[in-house]
Amino acid sequence: MVKILIFFYGLIFGSFFNVVGLRVPLKQSIVTPKSACPTCGHQLTPFELIPVLSYILQKGKCRGCQSRISPIYPTFELLTGILFATAPYVIGWSGELIVALTFISMFMIITVSDIHYMIIPDKILLWFAGIFLLERIVWPLTPWWDSLLGAVTGFLLLLIIAVVSKGGMGFGDVKLYALIGFVIGFKLVLLSFFLATLYGAIIGGLALLFRIVKKRQPIPFGPFIAAGTLTAYFWGWDIIDLYFKFIY
């Protein structure tokens, strides 16, 4: 029952994360104005703001002008619900679960922002940096200095790539990886980057193959960072153990 409630809380928060990810990069308030159709300006009623369900009942269209509603909204609502519900199964009922839910929340917001604007706002990173600092004081990694080593490793790794690629990697990604390293530590931040690159190469290659994107067209890396990091955070030690068993 509790896990079902967490799933529904995830749906609700996912709707909010959509708003934050869309408005903060534009320096707009996340409170006002109320949500409205971007095409006709129709202000959404409470019935139209029910996560996922409103999209289904309205058949993906605005009730005012019948224009198509982006499937990104219900997708991220549902994805947040699923990830929120998955966290207790993997992490367990401990203080680390709070860290996990915060981690998921950050990635939902920056993924929405990166997909729409190819920006990871400093304001979002600073906000979550403060929260993670407090959380890692209360629930530190073992050893505690692994957070500091992870932060330095994540920052330097992405900084070197950003410099070598001459703009191929955004500086928002560099700052994000410093924060990721602080949360998950040295070994998992390396695994996170490997998985993010792997996901990016596979999905980017498929997108080119099926002509979803054009050659040399910039692709936001934030979604792959989110996928790679959450995979490493939830199952990283199992992946590392499996790797060494395979090697030896």
C-alpha angles and dihedrals in degrees: 000000000000092000090051089053090050089052092053091045086053091054091052094046090045089060090051092047089056089057093047093047092050099042107036095064088054090049091241127146115263090213105047141074100034118245114283140170108277090216105049102009093239106165110234118242123218088260090058093049099061105122114253093337094073090052091052095045092048091047090235094300136115112253089219106050102004092235117151117270115221111256087220090084099060091034093060093041091054094041091052090050092050093047093047090051092045095052097073091050092054103030100031128218100309139109089274088069088070089054090049094052090048090050092051091048093053093049094049091054098045092044091055090047095047094047093051102035106008087237132122101200118227089219091063093047093048092049093052093041089063092049094047091048090057092043094051090050089056097036106024127185118252109276096025093220090063086085092058093045090048092050093050092045094049092048097046094043094055093038091057091049091047091052095044093046091048096224099340088115119047121231089234087067089051093054091043092055091051087057092045091052090051091055101043105024138230105310097040094047089058090049090046092056092046092051093044090053091046093050091046093051094048098044093038090050092050091047090054092044093054092038094241087136130023126244112277090011109143114249121199110248095197096087091053091048089052093049094044094046097047090048090052093044095050101035106009098115091049090051091049092048091049091050094053092045088053093047096046 
